[in-house]
């Protein structure tokens, strides 16, 4: 059965197939190029099926962080006093700990650190973390949110802290 997909106006636009109710999200606008095992060709826009729980090619999309409404989500990880491994995710939480230097960041990665306790210390300047104004943030009220951006694997820029969120 062929599906007559609409011409999407943007990546992330969803389409519900009326016959069986499958939901698709536009992953790339036309013209798209397909590289198959035998042939290469031009396609119209590329769609991914989102609600195929038993399909081995798409059944795990929700666990990878793509929701049917096109939003990206992720599981919040906990920083320990020894490890802040950015390869495990973009959303982090920490309490009253000595915050370690992050490792395994990928250029262009960004995320958020939620502080539920006032950190006992931040890493010294000169390491992977780069602080706004050159000094580690002073946290006086929690919860607090700190955005970060991985400029390179050896340079993680910490943004301005938003404190005392209620």
Phi, psi and omega in degrees: 000126178273144178253131179266089180288146176286166174277111183283156177264344181203155172295140181098347178293138181257157179219129176257121180287121189292334184288313185241356177081005177298141180254133180238151176237139180286121180262335179204137180280158177292147356277139177246152179248135179250128174251105179262179181289338183242330189220159173237138180199168178272143179234164166288190182307148181264130177244148172246137176279133186257334188250034182261077188301331182257006181271118184298338180278333184232358186297337182258010183301318180297322180288341178273355174106011175255122180261161183298338179270007176089356180282150176259132180226166179203163180276135178283127180260157177259132173280136174255172180294345181252339190219130167225084187264101184295346177291346181272351179157178183251350184243124189228155175224149177210151176250222181278086179221166168278113184290126179275168173291138176288151178232162173061030174286153179245132181310128181094348178291143175221164180185193182226143173247121177259123179258121179259352176215159180283120182303141178289334174193162174245156177299152178294155176297157180099354178261205182296317181287134175243125186263145174301128181076002177085000180236146177301145181295147175259115180259122179243341181224138176237157003289154179224150180239134178232115176282153175220157179220130179272105178285324176199169180301341180250010181216105178248115183273123177267132181272186179291142182274136171253120188246165174055051179282132179229000000 
